[in-house]
Amino acid sequence: MAGSRTYRTKAIVLDKTKLKETDLILTLMGESGRQIRAVAKGARKPGSRLAARCDLCCEVDVLLAHGRSLDIVSQADLVNSPLGAQPSYELLSAASAAAEVAQACTYEDADDPFVYAMTRAFFGQIPRADAVHLDLLLAAYVFKLLCHLGYRPDYSSCVACEDERPTCFSAQMGGLLCASCAATIPGCEQVDEVTVRWLTALIGLRFDELATAVIDPLQAARLLSFAHVWAATHLDCRLRAFEFLLGR
């Protein structure tokens, strides 16, 4: 109804913060792709089901009321809980890092339904993944999401001189560099042809294809470190959950 104070949307929970003694501030990604910050009053009271329904990475159907600075959660129904009741350490760490990146890539005044669909697909895939494929899927999610936002790496040739035999990866420069150009750029990482093919696959393959791909654990971990540097550089923020995951 036009002019209504309330609205309903499906949303993915990206973060929650304690407020006062019994409340929570939720950071949500609505199905429109817009970021929503809302207060769940009484969510931390004993016996309240609201906190469990709005746990990290859960997909919820929420009824919200517009507020002055933060919206207010009037009702929340659980649609999907991809992490389950007792997620493993590896699963929770990967999901937290993905939620952190998603939070940095969504905005309160910008709709982008594709981001919601991509995030939903990622969270739907990771519960069945082992530790190695969690690294691979998270790296893919980061690169896919940032590509969608306009931060697409160039793997075709050296981004500085167009040499067709690049051998180094540089987040700062936006892709691959030849050895000569890399010598003057700090933070470059040497890469071989196999790594370059994997970097390309992270963007080109679907999550379900990557989930069954055969990959060496060290290669998957390295791709994840590249994804972290790429996100931290182009989002210009510190990703603490990602840092914690890499420091495991």
Disulfide bonds with the S-S distance in Angstrom:
none
